[in-house]
Amino acid sequence: MKKTATNLKELKKEVGVFARPDPKKSTMQIVNTIVPYVLLCAAAYLAWFFAPYWLAIPFIVLASGFLIRTFILFHDCCHQSFFRSRRANSVLGTITGVLTHTPYRRWAHEHSVHHATSGNLDRKGTGDIWVMTVEEYAFAPWWKRLAYRFYRNPLVMFGLGPFGVFLIEQRRNRKGAPLGERINTWLTNALIFASYAGLYVLVGWEAMLAVQLPIFFLSGVTGIWLFYVQHNFERSYFERDEEWEFVLAAVEGSSYYKLPRPLQWLTGNIGFHHVHHLNSRVPNYLLEQAHRSSAALQKAPTLTLATSLRSLRFRLWDESIRDFRTFREARPLIRALRAERTAGAAKAAREAGAAGKGSGGARARRTAVS
């Protein structure tokens, strides 16, 4: 597709017709998502008490899948795309936020910023996976480079990530949050605490940890992976503010993650992420239909389960080639950038020194003449 302003406007218009929540479909998704999640958790507890623990594992794995799907419902509520009523979205968003350990109002704000700035190298940092350019990394202080390496390590991102994000980071209010957002976070925290206290009384701490901890971890790892792979892929889209274009960031900087049908269903069609970024008001159950309605959208960067694993290697964005590099690939570039800066600083110092000597000599001559 030729990237003209007319084409981009037409593409937004094409997708806009799907930005219409269907109350019946939304209600059905509540029934076929949250109800199975609760039943699967109950089955896992029954297996814990009355059968060998290994019989609980299939229920735990399935429950984690339905918790991911619950997060998609929460996600749609944050975009006001699940129901037409803002209040209905807020109520369901808060309830599903308790189940997914994510405060509704805070996440809605940060995620809207993510949508407005995704792929913008000058405005990144809110609601994003942390991405540094080769140049940024080259001249960052040592502690920041160390923190970035730690953050981008897959064992850290996907091993510690769920605990850091959903148990620690999402429990506090962001700086400058309005009162309504702060109250929603406090309410979410209180309801999470109350739910775990109730489980503790009902089943005991051993059963609670044996069932809820793996469900939390598996769903958390998968959620972070989905968010990571939807923007960190080969030949993604990152531009400086003056060149950044919203529609291009959506259709070139968000992947079409082509998953097997069962996984597509459990992840609420979020693999059609390019459509979602183009218009976040399209409910999850219409994303595939919107994708198939447009020839341009079907040409979006496409990943499969196999090809998406390559994204684990990506560490730094190289603006010169508009692609990701590994730390090893970026090493000679980093050395060259530092050498260039050192040479430039040395040259500037010599020129400043020469200018100083010249002005000193001129002053000396003026003194001698006088």
Order of alpha helices (4+ residues) and beta strands (2+ residues): alpha-alpha-alpha-alpha-alpha-beta-alpha-alpha-alpha-alpha-alpha-beta-alpha-alpha-alpha-beta-alpha-beta-beta-alpha
